[in-house]
Every structure is written in C-alpha cells, then in structure tokens.
C-alpha cells in the first residue's frame, strides 16, 4: 500500500506538468490565433510550438509546480528553461521565446520586485525581459547566461505567469483557460459560452494527441471540432424531418449508419465553403427571395442536392439523397458559426 501511495505522489508532478503544458498551449494559441498556422505540443524543439502565418515560430517552455507558493527548485527550472530557450533563439525563424510558469515565484524566492510583478491575486501576467530587468533575480540569471551566450536575443524573451491550481474544483482549476475560451466564444456568439467546459475537453483531447503522436495541428484541425461540438449542441433535427416529411426513425437510422461519413463531409472547410458560397450567391442574387427566411435553406437543399451529390456521396441510390441532404443541412445551419469562426481566427 505504501509503495502505491509513494508512486502516486511521485507521478503527480508529471501528470500535473502535462496538464499545465496543455493549459499554457491553449492560452498562447488563443491569444495569437489570428496569426497561427500550426500548433504542436511537445514539438521537435519545444514544449509548445506555434508556426505563424509569416513562417516564423513562437517557442515556449512550460514549467509547473503543484504548489504555486513553492520557492524550492524554481530557480533551477528557470535556468534550465533559459538554456533551451537560448537554443530556440538561435533559430532563424524565431519570433518569440516564452518561459511560462504557474508559480508566483518563478525565479526561486520571494522578492519585493517579484511580488509586484506576480501579485498573489493575479490570474495571468505577461512581461517582456525589458519590463522585468529591474528585478534583481531575473537580471542576475539572464544577464549571466547572456554574457556567456552573446547570441541570446533578449528582445524576444517573455515571462508568463498563468494561474493553475491543484484542486478538484473544476471552476477553480480551469478558471483562466475557461476565461480565454469564453472570450473567443463570446466573439463568435455569446450564447455558446455555457459550453466552455465541453470545448476545453475537446481541445485538451486534441492537444493530448499531439503530445503522444508528436504531430502538429493545423488551425483548421484545431477549430473544426469546435464547430462540430457547437453544432451538435444547438441543432434541432425536427425542422429537417418536418420539411422533408420524413419519418424520425428513418432519419435517425441513416444518421447513425452514416455518422462518420456525414461528419467527415459536413466538417471540412472544402465542402462547407463550396456549399455556403453557392447558397450565399443565390441569396444575393435574389433567387431565394420568394421564400421565408426559415425555409430558404430547405428550399435550396431540395433544389440543389443533386448538383452536390457527386462530391458528397456515391452509393445506395435509396438513401444517397437523404445523406446528401443531411450533409448540406448540417453545413448550412452552421453557416453563421463557420463564418464567425473564420473571421475571429483569421482562417
């Protein structure tokens, strides 16, 4: 029993560290989303790597402690982080290097200047080296390292504090990342903010996969699960069933049987852009102006499903019409959501 307890306790910092890595990666990603092209957790060079649209990178070292008021060992972690970030700064494509921590004392001990930068009530603080150089602790660490490594570009260095506590209470533990998700969801539509916990769990799963597989995510791969989740939360299939005068059981059966196909087609930008652009063109041209707003989507689907059928589904003639219409409906009811996500993320 004692051996199990010790093993569990020893594993906690590692598990906690991976969790903080995901938290830090999400926060940095959301705060830079319009400029992000690809995201990697446990990337080739760093804990967190963001490839930007301009071809440059943000590299981040994420170091955590289970107890945020802990002083012991933080200076060693910071020094280790500096060595790695120094190596990153030598890359020709680096735009920014970040040391991110969840401790109030990232440089190892309680210092009046450090307290001013990271007050105990803070949830998040971000400083450039220029802003922190008056702190005697960071100054001694960084300057001594930079003296021996003249190519270390201090202008690209930032120090981040993100509050993350070891508590079972979800609202306390994830309060900061939930706030960041809320900001993004609020820009899309404030009605989506109650789903922040579900959105976090989806993104956490995606990032965890990149940790395991060491594969980067494109911005599209990062955002499409969000669109799928929010569409699933808000869609009402009864209107589709009523308009096309279908049996509930038939639609349910086909939806379940072809779930993977419908999801894969309805949740790709290529097919979505094709259908949404065509629908918007007809609306602007006035071709659907004779129909009530709540019927336009169904009228369009009924009139044009055969045009898109070859791009969507080739198979059993008896059910292909329903599958194609379901895909088109899923895309068009997400039209505003997809448009807003693209606007707010720079896709």
Phi, psi and omega in degrees: 000315180300319180298319179297316182297318179296317180298317179299315183296319180293329181283338186303311180301325180292310179298315179299321180295318177296320179296316179295325177301317177295314179303309181297319179298319179295316182296314180295321179296311182296325181284346179239015195304319183296336181259357185275139173251313180221155182230137175223131170254131191060055181284184182300327183248328191222167176302316182227128179226126175245119172273129185262166182298333181275006178088356178268175185231150164252124178249135182225137172259125180250116179238130183233160171230146181292326179249111188293345177264004179293136178256324187297131174086348183292323180295322178295319178298317181295318179297318177299317179298321179299319180299313180293317180294329175299316178298321179296321184295340179281349178291138183293337186261014185279134175255325182205144173238137189229134168253120184237134185219161176251008179264145177287348181234070186293342181258004167112340177205165183284121181225144185302318179295319180297320179298322181294325181283321182237071180298150187298338179273357184287149174252336181200135177219138180227127180224144170279166177299322180303321181284338184259355190293345176285344176286121184297330182291306182294326182297317181292321179294305189289314183293322178295322178290315183295328179299321180274350181225077188299342180276355180293115184272098182293336180294342181262359185270132172232149175244125181245140168244126176232119183293126177210113188254150177275080181222152180282342181288115187299317183296323178286313185299316186252019186303317183291312182291327175298321179296320179294318178295318178302318180300315181292314180296324179296325178292328179282306178188121185301337182291346180275347187299331177298346182265015186301322180296319178294319179296317178301315183296325177293312181292324176300317179298316179298314181292323178298322177296323178291328175298316184285313187271349183054042178240139181279157176255135169285164179297324177298316179295328179288322189269333184298322176300329176297314180296317179300312183298313182291326176294317179298324183289331190244352184285150177232101186288348183297325179295319178298313180300314183293316184296315183270006177051057182251162175277134179307318184296321181294313180297319179296316181298313181291320179300320181285319182294325183245029183304311182297317180295312181298316179297313184295327180277318182288341187246041173232142182295328184299304181292319181299313180299321181300310184287316181296317179297320179294317179297313181297324179298316180292324178295314180297324182284346178090007182294338181248013185290341181281357184248147178297150185306320183284354179251349186299317181299315181293321177298316179298313180301314182296326184275333191238007183299326181291333178295321184265352183306315180297334181274343187252313189207130172231116184179216182307117183299334184288331183242356184296326179298316180294318179298314180298316180295323178295318178297312181297319180295316179301319181292315187286330176286345177262007188305311181293320179298312181299316180299315181292320177299317179296319180296314186281342181254353180076024178286000000 
